[in-house]
Amino acid sequence: MQKCQPFALGIAIGVLWTIYVFFLGLVAMAGWGNSFVTTLSSLYIGYSASIIGAIIGAIWAFVDGFIAGAIIAWVYNKVAKS
């Protein structure tokens, strides 16, 4: 069974989540997805439907996605070993 690399999966999930959150912040300026942006802004301090808010949210999203990806890979490796 192949091992999953925690750093690589962390980067991959972090980048994908960053793109999504940034795009959602920009699209919310036009009025779409405001409810989800409001929900995420309760977790990501400074995230809002603005360009600066989208950049702040993207930074939070990368950190959050990286940590989640690394944990997922670590758990996968532990379970796959058994």
Helices and strands as residue ranges (DSSP letters): H 6-27, G 28-30, H 34-41, H 51-81
